[in-house]
Amino acid sequence: MEENTMAVQHGELISQRQACKRFRVAPATLRSRVRRGQIATFENPLDQRSMLFRVSDLQELARIRPVQGRVA
């Protein structure tokens, strides 16, 4: 597991910074997905101001994200 990565019963949790880097997404995009209810967040016990994301949720969003610039 990466540094500052936490594990819970339903899977690995990562910080917003780690999520942005790993899934190549902007912080504003993650916040927007959270507001729309498309992705769940979890409270960081070490810092209540920061959000944690379940990796499996992010992977699911990455799978359904359309590829831009492709012509069928």
URBELNOR-V215032 format. One line per field, one symbol per residue. ss: DSSP state (2 for helix, 1 for strand, 0 for the rest). phi: phi as a letter, one per 30 degrees, with the letter a starting at -180 (. if undefined). psi: psi as a letter, one per 30 degrees, with the letter a starting at -180 (. if undefined). A space follows every 10 residues. Layout:
# URBELNOR-V215032
ss->???
phi->???
psi->???
This chain:
# URBELNOR-V215032
ss->0000011100 1111122222 2220002222 2222200000 1111001111 1111222222 2222000000 00
phi->.ddicccbdc kdcbdddddd ddchbdeddd ddddedidbd bbdddcaddc ccbdeddddd dddcddddic cd
psi->klkgklklfg akklleeeee eeghkkeeee eeeeefgfkl lkkjffjffl kkkkeeeeee eeefkkkkgk k.
